[in-house]
Amino acid sequence: MDVNVKSHKPLISVLMSVFNGSEYLEEAIYSIRNQSFKDFEFIIVDDGSIDNSIEIIQSSAIQDSRIKLIVNSENLGLAASLNKGMRLSAGKYIARMDADDVSASTRLQEQYNYMENHPDTIILGTWMKPIGEVQGENIIWEMPVNNEEILANLCFDSVICHPSVMMRGEWIRQNEIEYDETLRATQDYDLWIRLSQEYSAKFENLPSALVSYRVHTNSVSNASSKIQQKIAKSIYNRHLNKLGVNPSEEELNVHQIVATRSFRENAILLEDIGQWLLKLKEANRQLEIYPILEFENLLEKLWYRACYNSTSRGLETVLLFIKYKAIGLKAISLRKWFNLIARSIVK
């Protein structure tokens, strides 16, 4: 039986923004309506769609009174639409959902149970399963699970999958937390950075793929990749300043290469990466913005991966790896060390 949202304060507010998303919208909505956890409101903000998205939402709302349709008179953008939805939300928790993804039927129940048992967790994500235009089956996007590893990774990229997130709604509203509406992309990454640095918010990921993330050429991430990269640089610059580092444009480029793991076969670039990672390690030792152990383990792994992807330079790569050994070698197994040498020799 559906919960009557007019007379009942829901435990969870599910929040979705839609802009011309009719192709997969019905499936996405149904995956929320079909949740084993029933006590929720479903706030859907239509952000100026010109397709039949509104008709699809209205049809679903007739069948399910938990759906609340909010219609923007013009396209305001994702951040503004989500902020509007959060301000209207009443749930103890806020769960994000995208208009082209699919939530597992137990998603809300599993996240709700975890948040109830871990009252210090503010942001809870999950692993993701890619669907749609993706090669291979049984692929799972596994993210760091514990808070310390997530915080360390935030220096480079978001390891909290936005459509999988459940947030502590009362805390969000009390602290008047909102997405930055000046950003056209990567609003979630910016928000996680701010929550971690300004509020010491605790993040966690459930080690289960509770959301299927649709990969296709029209997805937000692919359509705005260049915009994302530009905005990401501005976010990097801001949080690196808090680390006591004022990066040059060249250093920001190197940081982005590391963040996107787009290492190239270039010995000069490899040395730049070594210098940059060492600089970050030393800066964090001074201010401890990121958990030292997890951050330094991450730097070691990134340095190894950069070198491993540059082994066509032969032993020059091994020498550079050794030159910047101060980045750390503790997280690198003996087997990986031998693999690097062998790959460099047999080029």
Secondary structure, 3 states (H helix, E strand, C coil): CCCCCCCCCCCEEEEEEECCCHHHHHHHHHHHHCCCCCCEEEEEEECCCCCCHHHHHHHHHHHCCCEEEEECCCCCCHHHHHHHHHHHCCCCEEEECCCCCEECCCHHHHHHHHHHHCCCCCEEEEEEEEEECCCCCCCCECCCCCHHHHHHHCCCCCCCCHHHCEEEHHHHHHCCCCCCCCCCCCHHHHHHHHHHHHCCCCEEEEEEEEEEEEECCCCHHHHCHHHHHHHHHHHHHHHHHHCCCCCCHHHHHHHHHHHCCCCCCCHHHHHHHHHHHHHHHHHHHHHCCCCHHHHHHHHHHHHHHHHHCCHHHCHHHHHHHHHCHHHCCCCCCHHHHHHHHHHHHCC
